[in-house]
Amino acid sequence: MPSVTPLAFASAAPWPLRGLFRLSKSFTRLAVTLCVNEMMSLRGWFGEKMTTFIMWVSLDKEVYRRFHDVIIPAKNGTTQIDHILVSPYGLFIVETKNKKGWIFGSGDHPKWTQLVYGRKYSFQNPLRQTFRQQKVLCEYLDLSESKVRTVVFFVGDCRFKTRLPDNVINSGLGKFIKQFQVHILAPQEIDRIVGKLERLVYESSLTTRDHVRSLRERHGSATVCPKCGSNLVERTARKGPNAGSKFLGCENYPRCRFTRNA
């Protein structure tokens, strides 16, 4: 008896059964997508908990006051910060990335690459995330950006294959933070900052869903820079093949170099 492939069987089936086959295929795709998303969320959660544990072990909690998974409101949406440390030596924003394999990137490239088991995956330059996080946090706390440092911390079995900025690390988080020993915040200022963050954590009604909605709105906006949240302004290209053409650029240039077609 000749063998019949599932595709041939589905094609030869009566039309009601064909609909069931298509529906089954759609459900399979949906299940796979949901499973992948759940695994990515679980991996991110594990990375954040690992970072929390490392800070708990290596940093004195009386010196470094800790806040985790904080959603901060801004004039143009929200930002979500994995970890905030408040100390006499300033504030530290820690962005956690749980990735394995080889990591390729640079400070100014919009996308970085992860190479694992011979397959490449791209992800957003995390320094762009911390750029906006620093800006929003400073505005919310009415604090100079010079008093807030950012750190991108990779957990997992990964190796950097290109030279990355000094604040991108995959080990020694506590050591990196403790290298800063100059007092730049007075006790009264620390109390003010801690009090405001505690009120935000305990009283805010913002959720992760609100933050995701804010991200979508910002990235689809023609007036707000999705990278840092500043205003987009119309500019004219002066050089190159597009000289004379109009485009939208961030008003925070040159610190933010985001552009979009007008």
Secondary structure as GFF3:
##gff-version 3
##sequence-region A 1 262
A	DSSP	alpha_helix	6	12	.	.	.	ID=ss1
A	DSSP	alpha_helix	15	58	.	.	.	ID=ss2
A	DSSP	beta_strand	65	74	.	.	.	ID=ss3
A	DSSP	beta_strand	77	87	.	.	.	ID=ss4
A	DSSP	beta_strand	90	98	.	.	.	ID=ss5
A	DSSP	beta_strand	101	104	.	.	.	ID=ss6
A	DSSP	beta_strand	111	116	.	.	.	ID=ss7
A	DSSP	beta_strand	119	124	.	.	.	ID=ss8
A	DSSP	alpha_helix	126	141	.	.	.	ID=ss9
A	DSSP	three_ten_helix	145	147	.	.	.	ID=ss10
A	DSSP	beta_strand	148	155	.	.	.	ID=ss11
A	DSSP	beta_strand	158	160	.	.	.	ID=ss12
A	DSSP	beta_strand	168	169	.	.	.	ID=ss13
A	DSSP	alpha_helix	173	178	.	.	.	ID=ss14
A	DSSP	alpha_helix	187	203	.	.	.	ID=ss15
A	DSSP	alpha_helix	208	219	.	.	.	ID=ss16
A	DSSP	beta_strand	232	236	.	.	.	ID=ss17
A	DSSP	beta_strand	246	250	.	.	.	ID=ss18
A	DSSP	beta_strand	259	261	.	.	.	ID=ss19
###
